[in-house]
Amino acid sequence: MNAVNVTLLCYPYHSSKHTGRGHDRYIAEMVDNISADCKDVKLTVIDHGFSKRVMDGVLKAPRQGLDLLRAKGDVYFATSTVAGATALLAGKGPVVVTIHDVVPFNVSGYDSSLKYRIWRQCIRLCVKRAAAIIVPYQITKDWLITNLHAAPNKLHVVNYGVDHTTYFPQPAVTRDPCTVLYLGEVSRNKGVEVLIRAFGEVKRQCPAARLMIGGKRSQDQPFLEQLAKTLGLADLAFEGFIAESELANHYAKATVMVFPSPSGFGLSTIEAMACGTPVVGVRALDAPEFFADAAVLADPENVSDLAAALTRVLVDPGLQHDLSRRSIARAAQFSWSRTARETAQVCAQTAGR
């Protein structure tokens, strides 16, 4: 049987495990694992490199369009709705598109309203005209059906994965006592302001508590650093960007990983869980579906509730042990190899139709 020619569209992201962006990591894992495990797929990748700012991505749009027009695939796999909408408007097809989340419809006030408006239009176009849609969660599928009247038969739930060769329990590593770790974009739209304010309340209940904030800098960071100073939080450190090679050690040493984003799930949480690190998250969008019973969840953007959840884990060794056990078991259900195989299957079926 001839291999299916799949043209993978990265725009506006980049296939890399080293930028700190979840979408970039997703693309890199799809490229690596489809190439390694799916011998019936011939993969062509259209990737124009990392864009540090939105304008960098905009300037690459003409080249992206030109390469797309030249491409000849049996099916076009768009790893973002922007790429999917571009391919559809260029008359390419059939198109399989990943809709990672519906944040532009449910979260506002943190990012450019124009950016969210463009995202919403791209999602609507992909829902209407893409041949197949991949979503990472059932709740996202249900939302698209209910709110955008997506056809159920073209929606496929394919969960995100985790690299178990990199992230796994490390019994020889001693956890730092009373240490809270956040890894992600250092911005208000990821809940970092709420986290800092919550940490002020945690310190009153657990004076030995420490908070480490690591991840990609944003325009919010000066405000967040000043907020920490204003609140007098001496045991709080902004670690900056943490390299991929150092992440597993950070997870293994933390008492608890926190991800307070009102946008829901983040890849850093599943990596931490694979290392056996207890996780505190929030009840937002897809997060409860992913975490199931393997994390303590707080109300999104509720400072006191987040503080209570963190304090509960920090002061209870029994709860830490139980969450660690549940986290390892939950993370074991996910792998990038499985994600790639299921994604390739959707692409092959779509090409066949």
N, C-alpha and C positions, 0 to 999 in steps of 0.2 A: 504494500500500500504506500502511495506517495505521501511524503511528509506534508503537513499543513503549514503554509507560509503565513506566519503571524508577524505583523508589523506592530511593534510596541512603541507607543507614543508617550514620552516622558513629560512633555511640556505642561506646566511651567516649572516642573521639578527636575531632578537630576538623580541618576542611578549611583547612589553612594551610601556607605554605612558610616560615614565620618563627618557629616555636616550637622548632626544633631536634629535633623528634621525627620519626623516620622514618615512622611510621604516619600522622601528620598530613600529611606531604609526599606520601605515596602517595595519600591521599584527594584532596588539592588537585589533583594531577596528573590523577587520574581525572575529577574534576569539570570541569576546564578542557579536557582533551583530548577527552572524550566529547562535551561540549557543542559543541566546535569542529569535530570531524571526523566525528561519527556522526549524520548528519541523520535517520536512521530511528529515533533514540532520543529520547524526551521524558523529561528527567531531573528528578526531584523530590528535593531533598536535605533530609534531616532531620538538623540539626546544632545542637547546643546550646552551642557555643563551647568555648573552651579550659578544661581542668581542670588546675590546677597540681598539685593533690594528689589522691590516691585518693578521699578523702572528698568532694572537690568533685564528682567523677564520680558518687559514690553519691547525693548530694543531687539530682542531675539525673535520676536514674533514673525517678521518677514522671512527670515531664514527657515523657521519652523514651517511656515506655510509653503515655501518653495520645496523643501525636502518632502513634505507631505504630498504635494502634487506629483512629485516624481516617483513616489513609492508605489510598489505593485505587490499587494499582499492578498492572500485568500480571505483574510480577516484582519481588522485593525483593532488592537487592544489598547484603549485609552486609559491610562492610569489616573486620570483626573477628568472632571467634567469639562474643564476648559479645553483640554486636548480633545475630548469627545465631541464637544460642540464645534470645534475647529474642523475636525475630520468630516462631520456631517455637513457643515456648510460648504466644504470643499467638494462634496459629492462622493466622498469615499464610502465604501461599505463592503460587507456588513461591518458594523462597529459594535464592539463589546466595550462597555465603559464601567469603571469602578466608581461608585458613588460612596465615598468614605463615610460621609455623615450628612446630616441635614442642619448643621449648625447655622448657616445663613438664614434659615427660617425660624430659628428658635433662640438665638443669642444675639443681642444687639448692644450697642453702647461702648464696645471695646475697640472696634476696628472701623475702617473707612466704610461709610454707608454706600458709597459707589462700588467698592469692592464687593460687598455683600449683595448688592443689586445685580452685579455681573454674574456672581456665583449662582444666584437664584435663577437667573435666566438660562444659564448653562445647564443647570440641573433640570429645569423644565424641558428644554430642548432635547436633552439626552433621554429623559423619561418618555418623551413622545416619539422620538425617531430612532433611537439606538435599537439594534436587533436583540441585544441581551444586556442585562445590567447585573453587575456583581456588587453585593453589599456585604459588609462584615458581620452584620447582626440581624436577627429576626425583627427586632424592634424598628430598625431602619426600613426593612422591607414593608412592614405593616404600615408605617407612617407614609411611605410613598404611595401605597395602594389607597389608603384612606384620604390623604390630603391632595395628592396630585393625580389620582386615578390611574396609577401605573398598572399595566397589564400583569397580573400575577404570574403568568406562564413565562415571562421573560426576565423575572427576577430570581437571582440565585444567591443564596447565603453561603459565602465562603469566608470563614473566620481568618483573622490575622494569625500569625505564628510567632514562634520564639526559637532562637538558635540555642539548642540544648548543649551544643559543644562548647559554647562560650559561657552560658548562664546555667549554673547548677549549684547544688548545696556544697558548701565548703566547711566541713566540721572543724578543720584545723584553724580557721580564721576566727578570732575572738571578737564578738560584737562589742562595740563601744557602748557603755551604759548610757541610757537616757538620751540617745542620739536620734534625732528626726532628720530624714533626708528627703529633699525634693530635687528631682531632676526633670528638667523640661525648659521651655522658654521662660525667661525671667520677665514676666509681663502680667499685667492685671487681668488680661483675658484668660489667663491660665489659673487665676485664683490666687496669685502670689500675695496680693495685698491682703486678702482675707486671711491667708496663712500667717502672715507676719503679725496681724492683729490678734489672731487666735493664739499664736505663740506667747504673746504677752500674758494671756490668761493662763496658759499652760505653766509658765514660770512661777505663777503664784501658788499653784498646786504641786508642782514638781520643780523646786529651785535648781536642781542639778541638770535640768534639760538643756540640750544644745540643738540648734537648728542649722543644718548645712543646706544652702541653696546653690545648686549647680545647674548650668545650662547656658544656652545661647542668650546673649545680651539683647535687650530690646530698648526702645526709646523710653520705656517706663522705668528702667533700672535706676536712674538718678533719684526719681521720686521714691522708689521703694527703699533705696539705701537711706534716704533722708527720713523716711517714715520709721525705719528701725532705730535710727539715732534719736528721733523725737520720743519714741517710746522707751528709750534707755535699754535696749536689748543688746547687752554686751556679748551674750553667748550665741550670737547669730553671725554666720560667715557667708559671704557671697564668694563661692569658689570659682566662678567663671565656667567657661566651656570645659567639659571633662572628656578626654579622648576615649574612644571605643575600648582601647586596651586597658583602661583603668576602671571602667564602669562596674564590672563584676565584683571587684574588690570593694568598691564603695557600697554596693548593695549588701555584700556579705557582712560588712562591719556595722551597718546601721541597725539600730533597735527597731525602727519602723520607717517605712517609706510612705510618704504622703503625696497624693495627687488631687488637689482641690479644684480642678478645672470644671467650670460650669459647662464646658464643651464635651464632657464625658471622658471616655476611656483614653489612655495614652500608652504607647508601646513600652515606656519605661516601667510601668506597673507590672506587666507580664514578665519582663526580664527580672525584676526584683522578686516576684513570686517564684520564678524558676530557681532562684538562689535560696529560697526558703525564708525570705524576709517578710514579716507581717506588713500588711498594707492598710492604710486608711484612705478611703476615697469619698466621693460624694454621690448622692442619688440624682444623677443628671444624665439624660438621654440614654446612651447605650451602656453606661457604666454598670448599673445593677445587673443587666443581663450577663455581662462578661464576668463580673466578680462572683456572682451567685452567692454562696455562703462562705467564700474564702477571704473576705475582707470586712472591716468595720466601715460602715458608710454614714456620712453626716449629711445634713441638709445643705444644698449648694448655697454659697454666699452667706451662710449663717456662722458668724464668728464664734459664738458661744458653743454651738453644737459641734463644730470642728474641734474646738479646744477640748471639749469633754471627751470626744472620741480619741484624740491623741493621748490625753492624760490617762484614759482608761487602759490603753495598750501599754503605755510607758511604765505604769505602776503595778502591772499584773503579769508576772512571769508565766503563770499558767495560761493566760490568754495568749501571750506571745508564742508559747510552744504550740498551742492549738492552731493558731493562725498560720504558723510556719508549716505545720503538717498539711493543713488544708490548701495552702498556697502551692506547695510542691505538687500535690495531687491535681489541682486545677490546671496549673501550667502544663502538666504532662499531657493534657488533652489537645494541646496546640503545637504545631510545628510548621515551619516555612515550607518544608518539603510537601506536606499535605496541602497547604495553601496553593502551592505552585501546581501540583497535579490536578486539583479541582478546578483551578483557573484555566489550565490548558485544556481540560475536558470541555469546559464551557465554550472556549474559543473554537475547538475542533467541531463540536456539535453545531455551532453557529455557522461555521464555514460550510459544513455539510448541507445545512438548510439552504 
